[in-house]
């Protein structure tokens, strides 16, 4: 096969792929990466929240079976509650201040309005 035809074919094929896949590429890649970062932070905070609640339940369980005395229980419980509150506040701040979550909430409200 002649190299000119091969390069022409590859060039046309590349243009066809670009034409097909260009609309799939996000317009603002920094916005996309910011959304991904916000989601990752949110997932991390949700995981921390679940671990904090799990730790509180485990502490209550240990208290029921006498593994932790009352004084230690109160100290550990207060520390875990402070940690859980800090996580909750971080989640709340992220939800209120990150534009991604505002857009998400608007989208959810719009969808709910359409389905009712």
Order of alpha helices (4+ residues) and beta strands (2+ residues): alpha-alpha-alpha-alpha
